[in-house]
Amino acid sequence: MPEAWFRVRWPDGAVETCYSPSSSIAHYFVAGTSYSLPEFLARSRAGLGAASERVRERYGFPCSRAMGQLARIEQAAAAIAEPDQATVTIETMHIQGELP
């Protein structure tokens, strides 16, 4: 199962590389696209939840690393002032085995 990393630019300009255990996260985010914070959170929950479910289907248990990444995203989002006006940008998406 190909892993994926996506680089996020938070509203304060901070950049963070996030992890997904499945390339299925690419169905939820497009590199170069900015999302409102609420939409980014919804897509993160759906995408990382689906990725964890793919791991569960394949190996019999959900992916704790995906859920840890989601917890980190939610923690960072909770610290943002004026969340309804904030946007988050997906700068890059890299899927294991693909050329950057």
Buried (B, 14 or more C-beta within 10 A) or exposed (E): BEBBBBBBBBBEEEEBEBBBBBBBBBEBBEEEEEBBBEEBBEBBBEBBBBBBBBBEEEEEEBBEBBBEBBEBBEEBBEEBEEBEEBBBBBBBBBBEEEEE
